[in-house]
Amino acid sequence: MSGERGEMTVRQAGKKGGETVKARYGSEHYVRIGKKGGETVARERGPEFFAEIGRKGGRTVRERRGPEFFAEIGRKGGEAVKAKHGPEYYSRIRRKATRAEAQ
């Protein structure tokens, strides 16, 4: 709180309100309302909207962190998949894709 009279900033009030809602309804509440909001935006604006904001976000990340960042997170993601599914995972999915293309 700031000031002598116990006044809150807008940020502090928002945080307190969010914590109260979370305590009352649980964190799943935010998942549900976020999903509803996303579905509404998708219905109203279409998939092109999400593609465009994804491109903008990707450009911003590239400008701030450089293209090496994407290589690094791709490598980390690949390592996580390999650890989860085993070292032969990529070979298996490559064989499946090759068979599917042949049909």
SULGI-V877267 format. One line per field, one symbol per residue. ss: DSSP state (H for helix, E for strand, C for the rest). phi: phi as a letter, one per 20 degrees, with the letter a starting at -180 (. if undefined). Layout:
ss=???
phi=???
//
This chain:
ss=CECCCCECCHHHHHHHHHHHHHHHHCCHHHHHHHHHHHHHHHHHHCHHHHHHHHHHHHHHHHHHHCHHHHHHHHHHHHHHHHHHHCCCHHHHHHHHHHHHHHC
phi=.dmeemfdffffffffffffffffdnffgfffffffffffffffdnfffffffffffffffffednffgfffffffffffffffdnfegfffffffffffffe
//
